[in-house]
């Protein structure tokens, strides 16, 4: 039996993160869980840079293989389950030969696709990873002079523009990928990009009007959209993928369309609770 260390390390990381989340709820100390979530994101995304998109995707698909095969009696009748040539789309060897159909398509698009497609994926992954780190520095550790905060904000926005641009170009190519949901996946990823970029733009416009309260509110929502697009998307897909393996592309469609707005909603609820406790900032923009 093949034991992929990359997949197992992710599972160990998720268990540790879950423990930190429980600790955060019980003790009210959320920083360790927050920082660990950022570190785990960097660990996952670093694989794309070090090992290349194809190898990183095979490891990513391997994470989802575990649950998609749980209780799977007849892969042939499961519309959202597929196989791949030589089982190369996963790191499990012959342990699992059935994989999420979206995962097989994901691997094939970058293992056998044009180099420009892989370059766009790397651009998206690297840029969004940088922004993911910087947005937390800006939000929770502003410190220093306002000019420094503004400079980091401008750099972050420029990098975000490149990252979202790469994602949008990739999404425009999804129309023929039935495993993703075809044209619905294209428009779904467009909507995800819109939620991320629009919240950032509205935050920038607010601070240009010298509306610090409105800027803070929109930056909370932007952070929520980023967490939703990355972590909520992946965790939700991990949970519901086995539940909808008989319906092609349903699970990934739910995640594509729902993760970013759900992240914004969760962030807004957290911000309102924080504001209610501190009573130092308004709950809603004027």
Short mmCIF file of the C-alpha atoms (twelve columns), coordinates in Angstrom:
data_MODEL
# 
_entry.id   MODEL 
# 
loop_
_atom_site.group_PDB 
_atom_site.id 
_atom_site.type_symbol 
_atom_site.label_atom_id 
_atom_site.label_alt_id 
_atom_site.label_comp_id 
_atom_site.label_asym_id 
_atom_site.label_seq_id 
_atom_site.Cartn_x 
_atom_site.Cartn_y 
_atom_site.Cartn_z 
_atom_site.pdbx_PDB_model_num 
ATOM 1   C CA . UNK A 1   0.000   0.000  0.000   1 
ATOM 2   C CA . UNK A 2   1.355   3.399  -1.006  1 
ATOM 3   C CA . UNK A 3   1.392   5.946  1.820   1 
ATOM 4   C CA . UNK A 4   1.804   9.461  0.353   1 
ATOM 5   C CA . UNK A 5   3.634   11.541 2.927   1 
ATOM 6   C CA . UNK A 6   2.402   14.787 1.387   1 
ATOM 7   C CA . UNK A 7   -1.238  13.842 1.868   1 
ATOM 8   C CA . UNK A 8   -0.659  12.457 5.347   1 
ATOM 9   C CA . UNK A 9   1.154   15.636 6.399   1 
ATOM 10  C CA . UNK A 10  -1.867  17.671 5.300   1 
ATOM 11  C CA . UNK A 11  -4.189  15.459 7.345   1 
ATOM 12  C CA . UNK A 12  -1.917  15.866 10.385  1 
ATOM 13  C CA . UNK A 13  -1.952  19.616 9.816   1 
ATOM 14  C CA . UNK A 14  -5.746  19.660 9.630   1 
ATOM 15  C CA . UNK A 15  -6.012  17.742 12.912  1 
ATOM 16  C CA . UNK A 16  -3.657  20.197 14.619  1 
ATOM 17  C CA . UNK A 17  -5.615  23.101 13.172  1 
ATOM 18  C CA . UNK A 18  -8.894  21.628 14.424  1 
ATOM 19  C CA . UNK A 19  -7.409  21.345 17.920  1 
ATOM 20  C CA . UNK A 20  -6.260  24.965 17.759  1 
ATOM 21  C CA . UNK A 21  -9.757  25.980 16.649  1 
ATOM 22  C CA . UNK A 22  -11.304 24.228 19.655  1 
ATOM 23  C CA . UNK A 23  -8.727  25.895 21.909  1 
ATOM 24  C CA . UNK A 24  -9.597  29.257 20.347  1 
ATOM 25  C CA . UNK A 25  -13.299 28.819 21.055  1 
ATOM 26  C CA . UNK A 26  -12.738 27.638 24.626  1 
ATOM 27  C CA . UNK A 27  -10.074 30.179 25.599  1 
ATOM 28  C CA . UNK A 28  -10.896 33.045 23.273  1 
ATOM 29  C CA . UNK A 29  -7.392  33.072 21.783  1 
ATOM 30  C CA . UNK A 30  -7.789  32.970 18.026  1 
ATOM 31  C CA . UNK A 31  -4.348  34.093 16.885  1 
ATOM 32  C CA . UNK A 32  -2.682  30.627 16.987  1 
ATOM 33  C CA . UNK A 33  -5.465  29.104 14.852  1 
ATOM 34  C CA . UNK A 34  -5.341  32.050 12.462  1 
ATOM 35  C CA . UNK A 35  -1.574  31.860 12.010  1 
ATOM 36  C CA . UNK A 36  -1.635  28.090 11.596  1 
ATOM 37  C CA . UNK A 37  -4.295  28.398 8.887   1 
ATOM 38  C CA . UNK A 38  -2.065  30.843 7.024   1 
ATOM 39  C CA . UNK A 39  0.962   28.560 7.438   1 
ATOM 40  C CA . UNK A 40  -0.975  25.532 6.178   1 
ATOM 41  C CA . UNK A 41  -2.134  27.522 3.151   1 
ATOM 42  C CA . UNK A 42  1.477   28.420 2.370   1 
ATOM 43  C CA . UNK A 43  2.518   24.785 2.779   1 
ATOM 44  C CA . UNK A 44  -0.099  23.637 0.268   1 
ATOM 45  C CA . UNK A 45  0.655   26.373 -2.250  1 
ATOM 46  C CA . UNK A 46  4.427   26.047 -1.955  1 
ATOM 47  C CA . UNK A 47  4.111   22.624 -3.568  1 
ATOM 48  C CA . UNK A 48  3.027   24.264 -6.828  1 
ATOM 49  C CA . UNK A 49  6.238   26.300 -6.905  1 
ATOM 50  C CA . UNK A 50  8.644   23.569 -5.769  1 
ATOM 51  C CA . UNK A 51  7.181   20.503 -7.484  1 
ATOM 52  C CA . UNK A 52  5.272   22.074 -10.362 1 
ATOM 53  C CA . UNK A 53  1.507   22.195 -10.973 1 
ATOM 54  C CA . UNK A 54  1.061   18.556 -12.077 1 
ATOM 55  C CA . UNK A 55  2.736   17.043 -9.001  1 
ATOM 56  C CA . UNK A 56  1.008   19.475 -6.645  1 
ATOM 57  C CA . UNK A 57  -2.380  18.704 -8.186  1 
ATOM 58  C CA . UNK A 58  -1.777  14.942 -7.855  1 
ATOM 59  C CA . UNK A 59  -1.118  15.507 -4.152  1 
ATOM 60  C CA . UNK A 60  -4.215  17.715 -3.905  1 
ATOM 61  C CA . UNK A 61  -6.407  15.082 -5.572  1 
ATOM 62  C CA . UNK A 62  -4.962  12.503 -3.177  1 
ATOM 63  C CA . UNK A 63  -6.448  14.409 -0.253  1 
ATOM 64  C CA . UNK A 64  -9.951  14.010 -1.688  1 
ATOM 65  C CA . UNK A 65  -9.456  10.393 -2.766  1 
ATOM 66  C CA . UNK A 66  -9.820  9.175  0.809   1 
ATOM 67  C CA . UNK A 67  -13.426 10.233 1.352   1 
ATOM 68  C CA . UNK A 68  -14.633 9.895  -2.241  1 
ATOM 69  C CA . UNK A 69  -13.751 6.174  -2.074  1 
ATOM 70  C CA . UNK A 70  -15.333 5.632  1.335   1 
ATOM 71  C CA . UNK A 71  -18.322 3.340  0.805   1 
ATOM 72  C CA . UNK A 72  -17.968 3.521  -2.981  1 
ATOM 73  C CA . UNK A 73  -19.389 0.229  -4.245  1 
ATOM 74  C CA . UNK A 74  -19.711 0.827  -7.989  1 
ATOM 75  C CA . UNK A 75  -17.499 3.584  -9.445  1 
ATOM 76  C CA . UNK A 76  -19.027 3.086  -12.893 1 
ATOM 77  C CA . UNK A 77  -22.435 4.373  -11.792 1 
ATOM 78  C CA . UNK A 78  -21.034 7.336  -9.843  1 
ATOM 79  C CA . UNK A 79  -21.181 10.261 -12.275 1 
ATOM 80  C CA . UNK A 80  -18.781 12.434 -10.281 1 
ATOM 81  C CA . UNK A 81  -16.108 9.710  -10.017 1 
ATOM 82  C CA . UNK A 82  -13.569 8.874  -12.733 1 
ATOM 83  C CA . UNK A 83  -10.269 7.142  -13.438 1 
ATOM 84  C CA . UNK A 84  -7.144  8.498  -15.102 1 
ATOM 85  C CA . UNK A 85  -4.446  6.917  -17.321 1 
ATOM 86  C CA . UNK A 86  -1.829  5.018  -15.292 1 
ATOM 87  C CA . UNK A 87  -3.481  6.440  -12.167 1 
ATOM 88  C CA . UNK A 88  -1.098  9.376  -12.535 1 
ATOM 89  C CA . UNK A 89  -3.557  11.996 -11.287 1 
ATOM 90  C CA . UNK A 90  -3.140  10.903 -7.654  1 
ATOM 91  C CA . UNK A 91  -0.248  10.076 -5.330  1 
ATOM 92  C CA . UNK A 92  -1.937  6.972  -3.889  1 
ATOM 93  C CA . UNK A 93  -0.538  4.533  -6.457  1 
ATOM 94  C CA . UNK A 94  -2.874  1.558  -6.799  1 
ATOM 95  C CA . UNK A 95  -4.476  2.133  -3.397  1 
ATOM 96  C CA . UNK A 96  -7.188  4.303  -4.928  1 
ATOM 97  C CA . UNK A 97  -7.983  4.040  -8.634  1 
ATOM 98  C CA . UNK A 98  -11.216 6.045  -8.495  1 
ATOM 99  C CA . UNK A 99  -10.945 9.790  -8.090  1 
ATOM 100 C CA . UNK A 100 -13.175 12.861 -8.065  1 
ATOM 101 C CA . UNK A 101 -13.984 13.602 -11.705 1 
ATOM 102 C CA . UNK A 102 -13.095 17.259 -11.217 1 
ATOM 103 C CA . UNK A 103 -9.698  16.141 -9.878  1 
ATOM 104 C CA . UNK A 104 -8.994  14.011 -12.953 1 
ATOM 105 C CA . UNK A 105 -9.868  16.958 -15.203 1 
ATOM 106 C CA . UNK A 106 -7.842  19.358 -13.032 1 
ATOM 107 C CA . UNK A 107 -4.745  17.175 -13.343 1 
ATOM 108 C CA . UNK A 108 -5.150  16.576 -17.070 1 
ATOM 109 C CA . UNK A 109 -5.535  20.270 -17.847 1 
ATOM 110 C CA . UNK A 110 -2.157  21.106 -16.336 1 
ATOM 111 C CA . UNK A 111 -0.201  17.875 -16.849 1 
ATOM 112 C CA . UNK A 112 -1.065  17.755 -20.550 1 
ATOM 113 C CA . UNK A 113 -2.005  21.354 -21.248 1 
ATOM 114 C CA . UNK A 114 -0.022  24.284 -22.669 1 
ATOM 115 C CA . UNK A 115 2.777   25.841 -20.625 1 
ATOM 116 C CA . UNK A 116 0.966   29.170 -20.535 1 
ATOM 117 C CA . UNK A 117 -1.883  27.553 -18.604 1 
ATOM 118 C CA . UNK A 118 0.542   26.321 -15.949 1 
ATOM 119 C CA . UNK A 119 2.185   29.749 -15.857 1 
ATOM 120 C CA . UNK A 120 -1.199  31.363 -15.216 1 
ATOM 121 C CA . UNK A 121 -1.912  28.900 -12.415 1 
ATOM 122 C CA . UNK A 122 1.451   29.599 -10.797 1 
ATOM 123 C CA . UNK A 123 0.846   33.325 -11.120 1 
ATOM 124 C CA . UNK A 124 -2.532  32.976 -9.444  1 
ATOM 125 C CA . UNK A 125 -1.216  30.754 -6.638  1 
ATOM 126 C CA . UNK A 126 1.861   32.880 -5.883  1 
ATOM 127 C CA . UNK A 127 0.070   36.228 -6.020  1 
ATOM 128 C CA . UNK A 128 -2.878  35.120 -3.902  1 
ATOM 129 C CA . UNK A 129 -0.535  33.532 -1.349  1 
ATOM 130 C CA . UNK A 130 1.361   36.807 -0.958  1 
ATOM 131 C CA . UNK A 131 -1.868  38.779 -0.617  1 
ATOM 132 C CA . UNK A 132 -3.226  36.244 1.884   1 
ATOM 133 C CA . UNK A 133 -0.262  36.966 4.158   1 
ATOM 134 C CA . UNK A 134 -0.149  40.731 3.628   1 
ATOM 135 C CA . UNK A 135 -3.863  41.235 4.254   1 
ATOM 136 C CA . UNK A 136 -3.480  39.817 7.758   1 
ATOM 137 C CA . UNK A 137 -0.446  41.999 8.417   1 
ATOM 138 C CA . UNK A 138 -2.489  45.005 7.312   1 
ATOM 139 C CA . UNK A 139 -5.566  44.047 9.276   1 
ATOM 140 C CA . UNK A 140 -4.238  42.745 12.569  1 
ATOM 141 C CA . UNK A 141 -0.712  44.163 12.842  1 
ATOM 142 C CA . UNK A 142 -0.926  47.595 11.182  1 
ATOM 143 C CA . UNK A 143 1.536   49.397 13.454  1 
ATOM 144 C CA . UNK A 144 4.027   51.989 12.271  1 
ATOM 145 C CA . UNK A 145 3.243   55.030 10.179  1 
ATOM 146 C CA . UNK A 146 0.100   55.410 8.113   1 
ATOM 147 C CA . UNK A 147 2.260   55.894 5.011   1 
ATOM 148 C CA . UNK A 148 3.763   52.420 5.472   1 
ATOM 149 C CA . UNK A 149 0.304   50.917 5.861   1 
ATOM 150 C CA . UNK A 150 -0.796  52.660 2.677   1 
ATOM 151 C CA . UNK A 151 2.297   51.485 0.777   1 
ATOM 152 C CA . UNK A 152 1.766   47.850 1.751   1 
ATOM 153 C CA . UNK A 153 -1.887  48.242 0.798   1 
ATOM 154 C CA . UNK A 154 -0.981  49.502 -2.668  1 
ATOM 155 C CA . UNK A 155 1.479   46.658 -3.180  1 
ATOM 156 C CA . UNK A 156 -1.110  44.123 -2.022  1 
ATOM 157 C CA . UNK A 157 -3.753  45.542 -4.353  1 
ATOM 158 C CA . UNK A 158 -1.390  45.421 -7.336  1 
ATOM 159 C CA . UNK A 159 -0.458  41.799 -6.602  1 
ATOM 160 C CA . UNK A 160 -4.127  40.920 -6.064  1 
ATOM 161 C CA . UNK A 161 -4.965  42.391 -9.466  1 
ATOM 162 C CA . UNK A 162 -2.432  40.091 -11.126 1 
ATOM 163 C CA . UNK A 163 -3.633  37.051 -9.165  1 
ATOM 164 C CA . UNK A 164 -7.311  37.644 -9.897  1 
ATOM 165 C CA . UNK A 165 -6.477  38.384 -13.531 1 
ATOM 166 C CA . UNK A 166 -4.731  35.017 -13.883 1 
ATOM 167 C CA . UNK A 167 -7.706  33.272 -12.257 1 
ATOM 168 C CA . UNK A 168 -10.163 34.998 -14.581 1 
ATOM 169 C CA . UNK A 169 -8.239  33.952 -17.690 1 
ATOM 170 C CA . UNK A 170 -8.146  30.361 -16.443 1 
ATOM 171 C CA . UNK A 171 -11.863 30.428 -15.635 1 
ATOM 172 C CA . UNK A 172 -12.661 31.589 -19.156 1 
ATOM 173 C CA . UNK A 173 -11.267 28.255 -20.409 1 
ATOM 174 C CA . UNK A 174 -13.608 26.082 -18.314 1 
ATOM 175 C CA . UNK A 175 -16.562 26.073 -20.692 1 
ATOM 176 C CA . UNK A 176 -15.588 22.733 -22.222 1 
ATOM 177 C CA . UNK A 177 -14.772 21.037 -18.901 1 
ATOM 178 C CA . UNK A 178 -17.917 19.105 -18.018 1 
ATOM 179 C CA . UNK A 179 -16.366 17.729 -14.828 1 
ATOM 180 C CA . UNK A 180 -16.275 21.285 -13.460 1 
ATOM 181 C CA . UNK A 181 -19.781 22.067 -14.655 1 
ATOM 182 C CA . UNK A 182 -18.960 23.587 -18.036 1 
ATOM 183 C CA . UNK A 183 -20.117 27.164 -18.574 1 
ATOM 184 C CA . UNK A 184 -21.569 27.267 -15.055 1 
ATOM 185 C CA . UNK A 185 -18.079 26.823 -13.633 1 
ATOM 186 C CA . UNK A 186 -16.794 29.666 -15.794 1 
ATOM 187 C CA . UNK A 187 -19.430 32.053 -14.489 1 
ATOM 188 C CA . UNK A 188 -19.049 30.656 -10.983 1 
ATOM 189 C CA . UNK A 189 -15.330 31.382 -10.896 1 
ATOM 190 C CA . UNK A 190 -16.035 34.794 -12.426 1 
ATOM 191 C CA . UNK A 191 -18.399 35.470 -9.515  1 
ATOM 192 C CA . UNK A 192 -15.776 34.294 -7.026  1 
ATOM 193 C CA . UNK A 193 -13.226 36.658 -8.565  1 
ATOM 194 C CA . UNK A 194 -15.800 39.451 -8.497  1 
ATOM 195 C CA . UNK A 195 -16.524 38.985 -4.780  1 
ATOM 196 C CA . UNK A 196 -12.815 39.027 -3.958  1 
ATOM 197 C CA . UNK A 197 -11.850 41.952 -6.161  1 
ATOM 198 C CA . UNK A 198 -14.976 44.051 -5.583  1 
ATOM 199 C CA . UNK A 199 -14.599 43.997 -1.797  1 
ATOM 200 C CA . UNK A 200 -10.955 45.052 -2.175  1 
ATOM 201 C CA . UNK A 201 -11.861 47.853 -4.607  1 
ATOM 202 C CA . UNK A 202 -14.624 49.154 -2.335  1 
ATOM 203 C CA . UNK A 203 -12.157 49.162 0.550   1 
ATOM 204 C CA . UNK A 204 -9.681  51.174 -1.514  1 
ATOM 205 C CA . UNK A 205 -12.371 53.647 -2.585  1 
ATOM 206 C CA . UNK A 206 -13.449 54.098 1.032   1 
ATOM 207 C CA . UNK A 207 -9.972  55.029 2.248   1 
ATOM 208 C CA . UNK A 208 -9.497  57.378 -0.702  1 
ATOM 209 C CA . UNK A 209 -12.601 59.186 0.591   1 
ATOM 210 C CA . UNK A 210 -10.864 59.202 3.996   1 
ATOM 211 C CA . UNK A 211 -13.617 56.952 5.330   1 
ATOM 212 C CA . UNK A 212 -11.519 54.858 7.725   1 
ATOM 213 C CA . UNK A 213 -14.558 53.115 9.219   1 
ATOM 214 C CA . UNK A 214 -15.885 52.087 5.813   1 
ATOM 215 C CA . UNK A 215 -12.397 50.992 4.745   1 
ATOM 216 C CA . UNK A 216 -12.110 48.726 7.764   1 
ATOM 217 C CA . UNK A 217 -15.530 47.201 7.107   1 
ATOM 218 C CA . UNK A 218 -14.753 46.399 3.476   1 
ATOM 219 C CA . UNK A 219 -11.341 45.003 4.360   1 
ATOM 220 C CA . UNK A 220 -12.998 42.606 6.795   1 
ATOM 221 C CA . UNK A 221 -15.267 41.492 3.973   1 
ATOM 222 C CA . UNK A 222 -12.291 41.170 1.613   1 
ATOM 223 C CA . UNK A 223 -10.460 38.971 4.113   1 
ATOM 224 C CA . UNK A 224 -13.619 36.878 4.414   1 
ATOM 225 C CA . UNK A 225 -13.819 36.462 0.647   1 
ATOM 226 C CA . UNK A 226 -10.202 35.281 0.540   1 
ATOM 227 C CA . UNK A 227 -10.687 32.786 3.376   1 
ATOM 228 C CA . UNK A 228 -13.893 31.595 1.749   1 
ATOM 229 C CA . UNK A 229 -12.331 31.200 -1.687  1 
ATOM 230 C CA . UNK A 230 -9.392  29.242 -0.325  1 
ATOM 231 C CA . UNK A 231 -10.198 27.380 2.882   1 
ATOM 232 C CA . UNK A 232 -13.983 27.211 2.902   1 
ATOM 233 C CA . UNK A 233 -13.923 26.043 -0.725  1 
ATOM 234 C CA . UNK A 234 -11.509 23.196 0.050   1 
ATOM 235 C CA . UNK A 235 -12.982 22.086 3.360   1 
ATOM 236 C CA . UNK A 236 -16.561 22.176 2.082   1 
ATOM 237 C CA . UNK A 237 -15.600 20.220 -1.037  1 
ATOM 238 C CA . UNK A 238 -13.842 17.626 1.117   1 
ATOM 239 C CA . UNK A 239 -17.035 17.123 3.133   1 
ATOM 240 C CA . UNK A 240 -19.725 17.189 0.438   1 
ATOM 241 C CA . UNK A 241 -17.856 15.576 -2.470  1 
ATOM 242 C CA . UNK A 242 -18.708 12.020 -1.292  1 
ATOM 243 C CA . UNK A 243 -22.331 13.018 -0.675  1 
ATOM 244 C CA . UNK A 244 -22.904 14.069 -4.292  1 
ATOM 245 C CA . UNK A 245 -20.663 11.642 -6.153  1 
ATOM 246 C CA . UNK A 246 -23.671 10.366 -8.121  1 
ATOM 247 C CA . UNK A 247 -24.354 13.823 -9.604  1 
ATOM 248 C CA . UNK A 248 -21.691 15.178 -11.913 1 
ATOM 249 C CA . UNK A 249 -20.102 18.472 -10.843 1 
ATOM 250 C CA . UNK A 250 -22.742 19.287 -8.201  1 
ATOM 251 C CA . UNK A 251 -20.352 19.337 -5.243  1 
ATOM 252 C CA . UNK A 252 -17.762 21.524 -6.924  1 
ATOM 253 C CA . UNK A 253 -20.479 23.836 -8.267  1 
ATOM 254 C CA . UNK A 254 -21.779 24.412 -4.741  1 
ATOM 255 C CA . UNK A 255 -18.262 25.286 -3.611  1 
ATOM 256 C CA . UNK A 256 -17.489 27.502 -6.594  1 
ATOM 257 C CA . UNK A 257 -20.622 29.595 -6.224  1 
ATOM 258 C CA . UNK A 258 -20.981 29.559 -2.446  1 
ATOM 259 C CA . UNK A 259 -17.552 29.749 -0.824  1 
ATOM 260 C CA . UNK A 260 -16.686 33.418 -1.405  1 
ATOM 261 C CA . UNK A 261 -20.069 34.931 -0.404  1 
ATOM 262 C CA . UNK A 262 -20.233 32.567 2.578   1 
ATOM 263 C CA . UNK A 263 -16.767 33.730 3.623   1 
ATOM 264 C CA . UNK A 264 -17.887 37.356 3.404   1 
ATOM 265 C CA . UNK A 265 -20.983 36.599 5.485   1 
ATOM 266 C CA . UNK A 266 -18.954 34.812 8.166   1 
ATOM 267 C CA . UNK A 267 -16.415 37.654 8.298   1 
ATOM 268 C CA . UNK A 268 -19.219 40.197 8.610   1 
ATOM 269 C CA . UNK A 269 -20.758 38.278 11.504  1 
ATOM 270 C CA . UNK A 270 -17.386 38.090 13.269  1 
ATOM 271 C CA . UNK A 271 -16.709 41.798 12.701  1 
ATOM 272 C CA . UNK A 272 -20.085 42.801 14.093  1 
ATOM 273 C CA . UNK A 273 -19.449 40.701 17.181  1 
ATOM 274 C CA . UNK A 274 -16.006 42.252 17.615  1 
ATOM 275 C CA . UNK A 275 -17.451 45.739 17.200  1 
ATOM 276 C CA . UNK A 276 -20.276 45.016 19.623  1 
ATOM 277 C CA . UNK A 277 -17.772 43.937 22.264  1 
ATOM 278 C CA . UNK A 278 -15.353 46.802 21.792  1 
ATOM 279 C CA . UNK A 279 -17.912 49.518 20.940  1 
ATOM 280 C CA . UNK A 280 -15.076 51.436 19.320  1 
ATOM 281 C CA . UNK A 281 -16.135 51.129 15.673  1 
ATOM 282 C CA . UNK A 282 -19.499 51.415 13.919  1 
ATOM 283 C CA . UNK A 283 -21.322 48.234 12.994  1 
ATOM 284 C CA . UNK A 284 -22.296 49.442 9.517   1 
ATOM 285 C CA . UNK A 285 -20.897 51.911 7.036   1 
ATOM 286 C CA . UNK A 286 -22.560 55.283 6.860   1 
# 
